[in-house]
Amino acid sequence: MTMLQDEIRNRIHHAVDSTLSHMEVTPSLERAIINRTRGEETVRRKISMGFVFALVLLLTMAAMGVAATRFGILEANRWQKDNAAFVEHILTVDETYENEYMTLTVNDAVFDGVTLMLTMDVRPKPGCGEGVYVYPRMTAEADGKPLEVEIEACRGDLMSGFWVPERDESVKWLEGTYGADYVVTNETEEGRIIYDPQTSDVTWTLTLDIVRPVYAVRRNTFPLTEDADYNAYLKQFAEAYAKEEILLTECGSVVDYIYEVPYPEGMERLDWQRMKLTEKMIASGAFERVDTATVVFTTKGTQVVELGEGQRYQLGDYEATIEHLSVTFGRMDYEIHVIKTSGGKTAGEEHAAGKLDLEFAVLVDGCEAEHSYDSSHPLNDNESDPDPVVYYRGGMTLFGEAESVTFIPCFGKESHRQAYAMTHWSEMTPEQAAMAFTIELP
């Protein structure tokens, strides 16, 4: 970007911050404004016309009651803009739900075979009073069969729901630009949750449970801290309910309040616990239903590279087996099982005792990649009676097409730091190079 473009960008943001602070200038809008200034006769005229154009555009849209931004998938995932496969799979949904309290539009979706990324705009309407509480639920099916779907990350609280207008001060800066990453999962025989890649078309249903408060709403003045009495903290929610008030946490959540609502007479506690949050809210009498809305869309099938179990590698006194490796255009997930091949304690026993100092650095060739998660446990997840096998799970976010992946074992007290350094800047030692193993991706 030139010095001139930088100055135009600064003026655009200054104009928005000083006159339309509730709006966000997205990269696409910046480009549109900058492009509009090209071709003028002098530098001074370029800046002036760009500045005027930005203000006219934003003020006109504000006067019409139209949001100046559309929170698209590439605004939420700007680092994927050069990933051709990611861009190719963007689905424009543009489905809008509207009632007297709010307008909600599901904008874009991308499914890479494991993760569904979704963006939406949510705008309160003038005069909506205390507003409404929105609880989103996502379900999916492929080839006529239901899929297990879990939310992995979100922008705004799409896990336990959110208020419209937003009451959480920590996310008000989002200005109604919400989003979530949903993953397709399955359960192993040992009861562990794993990812379940899909290559067929998937039909997704986003269900919006919308309720409004019946009781007066107020915010908690006794926050939960390390020094707070937890029973006293919960007691205030029960007391508020008894006075027919809705008491929110500092961040505007209703979860603690509903937890303290007594379950209805004649109902078993277990049945009450199994009820959805919004069902409990309505059953409490503190809220009433406004509506239940659905948005349905279908993502096209995509290629997923999956390698099954069976590839074994010797790591000194240990042996590593690739149990699972899946690669999409947006992510890579792996599971490695490690056993000890020499005598003495098993790998599981060593892990439970904190004596298994082994981590894996992961290098991806062919595209940029970023570490996203990792964990290790005995196979039965029981540290008191550990399974001999230790499983290592991890994942990478990919920004293109991966050609191969290399796993580098790092041993020693500083194994975690070594693995991090190996992934980012340092080179393998001769010992590590001798044990490292590379898997070529078809």
C-alpha positions in Angstrom: 0.0 0.0 0.0 1.3 3.5 -0.9 1.7 6.4 1.5 -1.3 8.0 -0.2 -3.4 4.9 0.4 -2.3 4.8 4.1 -3.4 8.4 4.5 -6.8 7.8 2.9 -7.3 4.8 5.1 -6.5 6.8 8.2 -8.9 9.5 7.2 -11.6 7.0 6.5 -11.3 5.5 10.0 -11.0 8.9 11.5 -14.3 10.0 9.8 -16.1 6.8 10.9 -14.7 7.0 14.5 -15.8 10.6 14.9 -19.2 10.5 13.2 -20.3 6.9 12.9 -18.6 5.1 15.8 -21.1 2.2 15.6 -19.9 1.2 12.2 -16.9 -0.8 11.1 -14.8 -0.1 8.0 -14.1 -3.5 6.5 -11.2 -4.1 4.0 -13.7 -4.3 1.2 -15.1 -0.9 2.0 -11.7 0.5 2.3 -10.7 -0.8 -1.1 -13.9 0.6 -2.6 -13.3 4.0 -1.2 -9.6 4.0 -2.2 -10.5 2.8 -5.7 -13.0 5.5 -6.0 -10.3 8.1 -5.5 -8.0 6.9 -8.3 -7.7 8.7 -11.6 -8.1 12.3 -10.2 -5.7 15.0 -11.3 -3.8 15.8 -8.1 -2.9 14.1 -4.8 -4.8 16.7 -2.9 -7.9 16.0 -5.0 -7.5 12.3 -4.4 -7.6 12.6 -0.7 -10.4 15.1 -0.7 -12.7 13.1 -3.0 -12.0 9.9 -1.1 -12.8 11.5 2.2 -16.0 13.1 0.9 -17.0 9.8 -0.8 -16.5 7.9 2.5 -18.6 10.3 4.5 -21.4 10.5 1.9 -21.6 6.7 1.5 -21.6 6.0 5.3 -24.0 8.9 6.2 -26.4 8.0 3.4 -26.5 4.4 4.5 -26.9 5.4 8.1 -29.8 7.7 7.2 -31.5 4.9 5.4 -31.1 2.6 8.4 -28.8 0.2 6.4 -25.7 -1.3 8.0 -22.6 -0.1 6.3 -20.9 -3.4 6.6 -21.7 -7.0 5.8 -19.7 -9.3 8.0 -18.5 -11.8 5.4 -16.5 -14.9 5.9 -13.3 -13.2 4.6 -13.7 -10.5 7.2 -13.8 -13.2 9.8 -10.9 -15.1 8.2 -8.8 -12.5 6.4 -5.8 -14.7 6.5 -7.6 -17.2 4.1 -8.1 -14.7 1.3 -5.3 -16.2 -0.7 -6.4 -19.8 -0.1 -8.0 -20.6 -3.4 -9.9 -23.7 -2.1 -11.2 -21.8 0.8 -12.5 -18.9 -1.3 -14.0 -21.4 -3.8 -16.1 -23.0 -1.1 -17.6 -19.8 0.3 -21.4 -20.2 0.3 -23.4 -16.9 0.2 -26.4 -17.7 2.4 -27.9 -14.2 2.9 -30.9 -15.5 4.8 -32.6 -12.9 7.1 -34.9 -13.3 10.1 -36.7 -10.3 11.4 -39.1 -9.5 14.3 -40.1 -6.3 16.2 -36.9 -6.6 18.3 -34.1 -7.4 15.9 -32.9 -8.3 12.4 -30.5 -11.3 12.0 -28.9 -12.2 8.8 -26.8 -15.3 8.2 -24.2 -14.1 5.7 -21.7 -16.6 4.6 -20.6 -20.2 5.4 -17.6 -22.4 4.5 -17.3 -26.1 5.2 -14.0 -27.8 4.7 -15.1 -31.3 5.6 -14.6 -30.9 9.4 -15.3 -27.3 10.3 -18.3 -25.1 9.3 -17.4 -21.4 9.6 -20.4 -19.1 9.7 -20.9 -15.3 9.9 -23.9 -13.2 10.7 -25.1 -9.7 11.4 -27.4 -9.0 14.3 -29.0 -5.6 14.7 -31.4 -4.5 17.4 -34.4 -2.3 16.4 -35.1 1.1 17.9 -37.4 0.9 20.9 -36.8 -2.8 21.6 -36.7 -2.1 25.3 -35.0 -4.9 27.3 -34.5 -6.7 24.1 -34.5 -10.5 23.5 -32.3 -13.4 24.3 -31.2 -15.5 21.3 -30.0 -19.1 21.7 -28.6 -20.6 18.5 -28.5 -24.4 17.9 -26.8 -26.0 14.9 -27.8 -29.5 13.5 -26.7 -31.2 10.4 -27.2 -34.3 8.2 -25.4 -35.9 5.3 -26.6 -38.8 3.1 -29.8 -38.9 5.1 -28.1 -39.4 8.5 -27.8 -37.0 11.3 -24.3 -35.7 12.3 -23.0 -34.9 15.7 -22.1 -31.2 15.7 -20.3 -29.2 18.4 -19.4 -25.5 18.5 -15.6 -25.2 18.7 -15.1 -21.4 18.7 -17.3 -18.3 18.4 -17.3 -14.6 17.9 -19.9 -13.4 20.5 -21.4 -16.0 22.8 -23.1 -18.5 20.4 -22.5 -21.3 22.9 -24.9 -20.2 25.7 -26.7 -17.4 23.8 -26.6 -13.6 23.6 -28.8 -10.6 24.2 -30.0 -8.3 21.5 -29.1 -5.5 22.2 -25.8 -7.0 23.4 -25.3 -6.7 27.2 -21.8 -8.1 27.4 -19.5 -5.1 27.6 -16.5 -7.1 26.5 -18.0 -7.9 23.1 -20.0 -4.8 22.3 -17.1 -3.7 20.0 -18.3 -6.5 17.7 -21.3 -4.3 16.8 -23.5 -7.2 16.0 -20.9 -9.0 13.8 -21.1 -12.6 15.1 -19.8 -15.9 13.9 -19.0 -19.4 15.0 -17.0 -22.5 14.0 -18.9 -25.8 14.2 -17.2 -29.2 14.0 -18.5 -32.6 13.1 -17.5 -35.1 15.7 -17.9 -38.8 16.6 -17.2 -40.9 19.7 -14.6 -43.7 19.9 -15.0 -47.0 21.7 -13.1 -45.6 24.6 -15.6 -42.7 24.8 -13.4 -40.0 23.5 -14.7 -37.4 21.1 -12.9 -37.2 17.8 -13.4 -35.3 14.5 -15.5 -37.0 11.8 -14.6 -35.7 8.4 -17.3 -35.5 5.7 -17.0 -35.6 1.9 -20.7 -35.5 1.0 -23.0 -32.6 0.7 -24.2 -31.5 4.2 -27.4 -29.8 5.1 -27.2 -27.5 8.0 -30.1 -26.2 10.2 -29.5 -23.2 12.4 -32.3 -23.0 14.9 -32.8 -19.7 16.8 -34.7 -19.9 20.1 -35.8 -16.3 20.9 -37.2 -15.4 24.3 -37.8 -12.1 26.1 -37.7 -11.2 29.8 -40.9 -11.1 31.8 -39.3 -10.1 35.1 -37.3 -6.9 35.6 -33.6 -7.3 34.6 -30.6 -6.1 36.5 -26.9 -6.8 36.5 -24.9 -8.6 39.2 -23.0 -6.3 41.7 -21.3 -9.2 43.5 -18.9 -10.7 40.9 -17.3 -14.1 41.2 -13.7 -13.8 42.1 -11.0 -16.1 43.5 -11.7 -14.8 47.0 -15.5 -14.8 46.7 -17.7 -17.2 48.6 -19.2 -19.3 45.8 -22.3 -20.3 47.8 -22.9 -16.6 48.6 -22.4 -15.8 44.9 -25.0 -18.3 43.8 -27.4 -17.3 46.6 -27.9 -13.8 45.1 -29.4 -15.4 41.9 -31.8 -17.5 43.9 -32.9 -14.5 45.9 -33.4 -12.4 42.7 -35.6 -15.2 41.3 -37.6 -15.3 44.5 -38.2 -11.5 44.1 -39.3 -12.0 40.5 -36.1 -10.4 39.1 -33.7 -11.6 36.5 -30.1 -11.2 37.7 -27.4 -11.3 35.1 -23.7 -11.9 35.6 -21.2 -9.1 34.9 -21.0 -10.2 31.3 -24.8 -10.4 30.9 -25.1 -14.1 31.0 -28.3 -15.9 32.3 -26.6 -19.2 32.9 -25.9 -18.8 36.6 -29.3 -17.4 37.2 -31.1 -20.3 35.5 -28.8 -22.7 37.4 -30.3 -21.4 40.6 -33.9 -21.6 39.4 -35.7 -24.4 41.3 -37.0 -27.1 39.0 -40.7 -27.5 38.7 -42.6 -29.6 41.2 -43.2 -33.1 40.0 -40.2 -33.1 37.6 -37.0 -35.1 38.3 -33.9 -33.1 38.7 -32.1 -35.1 36.0 -34.9 -34.3 33.5 -34.6 -30.6 34.4 -30.8 -30.7 33.9 -31.3 -32.2 30.4 -33.6 -29.5 29.3 -32.3 -26.9 26.8 -31.4 -23.5 28.3 -34.3 -21.7 26.7 -36.8 -24.4 27.8 -35.6 -23.8 31.4 -35.9 -20.0 30.9 -39.5 -20.3 29.8 -40.4 -22.9 32.4 -39.0 -20.6 35.1 -41.7 -18.0 34.3 -39.0 -15.3 34.1 -39.0 -15.4 30.3 -41.5 -16.1 27.6 -41.0 -17.3 24.0 -41.0 -14.8 21.2 -40.3 -17.1 18.3 -38.4 -20.1 17.0 -36.8 -19.4 13.6 -34.7 -21.7 11.4 -32.1 -21.0 8.6 -31.4 -24.0 6.4 -28.6 -24.3 3.8 -26.5 -26.9 2.1 -22.7 -27.0 1.7 -21.2 -29.0 -1.2 -19.0 -32.0 -0.7 -15.3 -31.5 -0.5 -12.1 -33.6 -0.6 -10.6 -34.7 2.7 -7.4 -36.6 2.8 -7.5 -39.3 5.5 -4.8 -41.8 6.5 -5.8 -44.6 8.7 -3.8 -46.4 11.4 -0.8 -48.7 10.8 2.2 -46.5 10.1 4.7 -47.1 12.9 7.9 -45.2 13.7 10.7 -46.1 16.2 11.6 -43.2 18.6 14.4 -44.7 20.7 12.8 -46.5 23.6 9.3 -45.6 22.3 7.2 -46.4 19.2 4.8 -44.0 17.6 1.8 -45.1 15.5 -0.2 -42.8 13.3 -3.8 -43.7 14.3 -5.5 -40.9 12.3 -4.5 -38.0 10.1 -7.1 -35.9 8.2 -6.3 -32.9 6.0 -8.7 -30.5 4.4 -8.2 -27.2 2.7 -8.5 -25.4 6.0 -7.2 -27.7 8.8 -5.2 -30.8 9.7 -5.9 -33.1 12.6 -3.8 -36.0 13.8 -3.7 -38.6 16.5 -0.5 -40.5 17.4 -0.3 -43.4 19.8 2.9 -43.9 21.7 4.0 -47.0 23.6 7.3 -47.8 25.4 9.2 -50.7 23.8 11.8 -51.1 26.5 11.3 -52.5 30.1 10.2 -50.6 33.1 7.1 -48.4 33.4 4.8 -48.1 30.5 4.4 -44.8 28.6 1.0 -44.3 30.3 2.5 -44.8 33.7 5.3 -42.4 32.9 2.8 -39.8 31.6 0.7 -40.1 34.7 3.8 -39.5 36.9 4.9 -36.6 34.8 8.0 -38.5 33.5 7.2 -38.8 29.8 8.9 -35.7 28.4 7.9 -36.1 24.8 6.3 -33.5 22.5 5.8 -33.4 18.7 6.8 -30.5 16.6 4.7 -30.4 13.4 5.9 -28.9 10.1 3.7 -28.5 7.1 5.1 -28.2 3.6 3.2 -26.6 0.6 1.4 -23.9 2.5 1.4 -21.6 5.5 0.1 -23.3 8.7 -0.5 -22.3 12.2 -0.7 -24.5 15.3 -4.2 -24.6 16.8 -4.3 -27.2 19.6 -2.6 -30.2 21.1 -3.1 -32.5 24.1 -1.8 -35.9 25.4 -3.3 -38.4 27.8 -3.2 -42.1 28.5 -5.6 -43.8 26.1 -8.2 -44.4 28.8 -7.9 -40.8 30.1 -7.3 -42.3 33.6 -4.2 -40.9 35.3 -4.7 -43.1 38.5 -4.8 -46.4 36.5 -3.3 -45.3 33.1 -3.5 -47.3 29.9 -0.1 -48.3 28.6 -0.7 -46.3 25.4 -0.5 -42.5 25.4 -2.3 -40.6 22.7 -1.1 -37.3 21.3 -3.8 -35.2 19.5 -3.2 -32.0 17.7 -4.2 -29.8 14.8 -3.0 -27.1 12.5 -4.9 -24.4 10.7 -4.0 -24.5 7.0 -3.9 -21.5 4.6 -3.6 -23.5 1.4 -3.0 -27.0 0.0 -0.6 -29.0 2.2 1.8 -31.4 0.4 3.4 -33.2 3.3 3.6 -33.1 7.1 6.6 -33.9 9.2 6.5 -34.9 12.9 9.6 -34.2 14.9 9.8 -35.9 18.4 11.2 -33.6 21.1 12.5 -35.3 24.3 13.6 -33.8 27.6 12.5 -31.4 30.3 12.2 -28.6 27.7 10.3 -30.7 25.2 7.3 -28.3 24.9 9.6 -25.3 24.4 11.7 -27.2 21.9 8.6 -28.3 19.9 7.4 -24.7 19.7 10.8 -23.4 18.6 11.1 -26.2 16.1 7.8 -25.2 14.6 8.7 -21.5 14.3 12.4 -21.0 13.9 14.9 -23.6 15.0 16.4 -26.5 13.0 16.4 -30.1 13.9 19.3 -31.7 15.8 20.9 -34.8 14.2 19.1 -36.9 16.8 15.7 -35.4 16.0 16.3 -35.7 12.3 17.0 -39.4 12.7 13.6 -39.9 14.4 11.5 -37.5 12.5 9.0 -38.9 10.0 7.4 -37.3 7.0 4.0 -38.3 5.5 3.4 -37.3 1.9 -0.2 -36.2 1.2 -1.9 -37.5 -2.0 
